[in-house]
Amino acid sequence: MREFLDVYKMILPIVKKMLSPLLDDFNNIPRRGPKPILSDVQLISISLTADVLFFDSENYLFSKLKKYKPIPNMIDRSAYNRRRRKLLKYIEFVQCTMAEAIIPGEQYHVIDSFPLPICRFSRAKRSKICRESFETLPNFGYCAAQRNTYFGYKLHAVCTVQGVFKHFQISKAGAADIDYLHEVKHKFPHCVLLGDKAYLSNPIQLDLFENHDLTVFTPKRRNQPDYDKYPGLFRKYRKRIETLFSQLEGQFIIRRNYSKSFTGFATRIISKITALTCAQYVNKFSNERNINEIKYAF
């Protein structure tokens, strides 16, 4: 577990720096009740360290933590999961703060979606995962890139052309990609969003441009009267977010789900995205290398 401890010691000060405006004197988010033996900063750092080192199974992670005890005052697995779910919005805050530090301002962004199945298609109708409330019920969706139907959720994301996630959201699998534009229209003023044909809608694109100063640039269908070939530079930029999704799937195993509740599922997804951004942050401010060489950041 020496590698785990080394990476943990690198991530801990970063998390503390990102959360510094929100912390009390004990590195906790202020709340009522007794002071926990493991601070909130430590807990978030352990979560990100596990994702960076691809400890996808919590059972395996806690077996190692219990055996080698690299971190003093470690809490049990049940308490760890409960507290991590409660700290979900602060993990997302860490990601947003790091992303802003890496790329403070950018005019061009890329928008896309990524399927997040929660179980095999054959088990969908009898699956009890994430069914605690009607609002978070998973449903069926179609992935055009993979040409298959799946059961679960969908990750919508916006990243810079350099490859840093600036905004993301989890929706049901059946949600239309174009609906996500209404969520980001206030967050990217005076910007250009590069998307695929799923975001093609002349009325919506015109409304975003006139009322929100947001330009959505998508390739056009060949049967459209104003068809024009999509610029090659934009096609190159769009590959950046596809590479990020591939890294999340291949290195961070984002498609593998062990959660039973939607809150737990969302926490795992956001923690993995935050871990990826943390690796980019280390590359830029510590390693002085390409931010997207995340496999060798630590």
Summary of the structure (lengths in Angstrom):
residues: 298
radius of gyration: 20.2
end to end distance: 14.3
largest distance: 67.0
contacts: 871
relative contact order: 0.14
helix: 50%
strand: 15%
